[in-house]
């Protein structure tokens, strides 16, 4: 980790990953590490503008168009933010990355998984996270949390869509057990944070 590293947090809507990403970044900084905290879609001016389009509940976006918007955002984000931070030996913590596209557009939208994987690879320039923390939560509980103060375009999708997304995440994790570690997103913020920190200490902070 002193030489930098790329950590992503993933999970269904309402799993708490954004909160946990901030908590993890703060704790690592307190431990003396240089940290770049970012998110997808977003992270750059262009990508944040694309985010506002993608999540706008007033828009109807075709699934393939949606996929391309996510990949365009990722290409800019990776080139402008993530790769430069890694070159500076920083720890990059990203709230969602390409696993989200596989889960949401591949499994959720039922787009061809091979095509989604190919576009992910192209947009990320072949970059892979060193560690992905998947916060798992039931679709019903996650949606209840996520929509408490309103819902964006993705959160407005039906429960069946979000159930496919969750199943997709779990399927992805089965295929890459060394990279993707599942932690329950249920429990208090502090309880989940401590589970994540224990994992980070075990996997990343070994002397």
Number of C-alpha atoms within 10 A of each C-alpha: 16 12 12 18 19 22 24 25 25 27 28 29 25 24 24 24 26 18 12 21 24 15 17 20 21 14 14 15 13 10 9 9 18 20 22 18 22 22 20 20 26 21 23 20 12 14 23 17 14 18 18 13 16 21 18 15 15 9 10 10 16 9 16 13 11 18 23 15 19 26 23 19 24 27 19 19 25 20 15 13 16 24 18 12 21 17 11 11 17 22 24 23 24 25 24 24 23 24 24 23 24 26 27 24 22 23 24 21 20 15 16 12 15 11 12 22 16 11 20 25 16 14 22 21 14 9 15 15 18 14 19 25 22 25 24 24 20 19 22 15 14 21 22 14 14 19 14 9 7 8 15 15 15 15 21 16 13 10 13 12 18 26 17 20 27 23 18 22 26 17 13 16 19 13 10 11 11 11 14 23 17 18 17 16 25 17 9 9 14 11 13 19 22 14 13 23 18 13 15 18 11 10 12 16 12 8 5
